[in-house]
Amino acid sequence: MNKRLVKRQRHPGWHLALSGLLLASATAFLLYAPAPQRTSDLPIIAPAPAPVPYQAANAGQLADALYAGIDSALADLGIWTALYSKSLNRIEVGVPADLPLAEANLGISRFVQRLGGQVLSANERRGQVEIRCGFGEVQTTIFILAPVAEHRRTGNIAIVIDDFADPDPIAAHFCAIPQPLTFSILPRADQAPALVERARANGHEVLVHLPMEPKGGASPGANAILVGLDDAEIRRRVRRALQSVPHARGINNHMGSKATTDERIMRLVLSELKDRNLLFLDSRTTASSVAYQLAVDMDLRAFNRDLFIDEIADAQAIQGKLWELAALAAQSGQAIGVGHNRRETLIALLAALPQLERRGFRLVPVSRLLP
């Protein structure tokens, strides 16, 4: 049968489904629409929840669904509305320079298939890709993909997961996440060496989650850095902690809202790191911390936590925080989020990290960031 171009028409039997798709697309437009004059104005906001899967029953339904839903599909790739135009059966898409044409092709092709359509042909010529889509043998929509000079607004994101200890059955699930994370391991973990090896084998890096004295009298655990200790004992405890977590790239503080405000304490801790060329991440459990600035003054590689991502133990809320983190990374070039070894955090990471990567964000260990 010869391929033919279908005339788009609405069918009353499925208008509710299309209305839902249109609503989702309108939401995506509002979330992603940039100020047209500058790529740097692109907002980085979490995608709208995916609509209920829709399967077209014929070519006309597919044509309408592709026209209505493509806004959301392109937004998921980080392509904003100023870069594409839609006519009845033709959609022309400008593909940002940092998004490979093949990746944009794949994203659109999968979108077509999710709606019940298929790619009839895909050809590259003169640096452009032409995708012809349809239902069965009936052609409905032509996509033209052409590279443009603009780049997506992205950045590097480091995610630190705190509080790994013994026993920790959820650790294996975090280790299996394909995107690189940084695991912060409490030095009292008897199985820390085994966890370190598993994490490193899966492309993650490790820090020592150094227990430090908080305000208010809560216990930070055994061998913590306490403000009442003398200089020699503080150094001994830091050294023991580093020995307990092999291959650690540095430390971040566990609790520590009191200890990190004490310059004497932090100078001793940081001097042990400086001797070993290790980094320091200030978890900023208090706004009064002197740790980060002191580390900078001592010429250490030092970082500040930008966001706690899971203060609310809810997977949807955590995903929202991850997109807030992405906005910070887009603005500053990089950002650090700190979470914890919780089921809700794991669920949120599994959902959000692939979306962030599709948008062009790069997930990296803390040590890969610029100080």
Secondary structure, 3 states (H helix, E strand, C coil): CCCCECCCCCCHHHHHHHHHHHHHHHHHHHHHCCCCCCHHHCCCCCCCCCCCCCCCCCHHHHHHHHHHHHHHHHHHCCCCHHHEEECCCEEEEEECCCCCHHHHHHHHHHHHHHCCCEEEEEEEECCEEEEEEEECCEEEEEEEEEECCCCCCCCEEEEEEEEECCCCCCHHHHHCCCCCCEEEECCCCCCHHHHHHHHHHCCCEEEEEEEECCCCCCCCCCCCECCCCCHHHHHHHHHHHHHHCCCCCEEEEEECCCHHHCHHHHHHHHHHHHHCCCEEEECCCCCCCCHHHHHHHCCCCEEECCEECCCCCCHHHHHHHHHHHHHHHHHHCEEEEEEECCHHHHHHHHHHHHHHHHCCCEECCHHHCCC
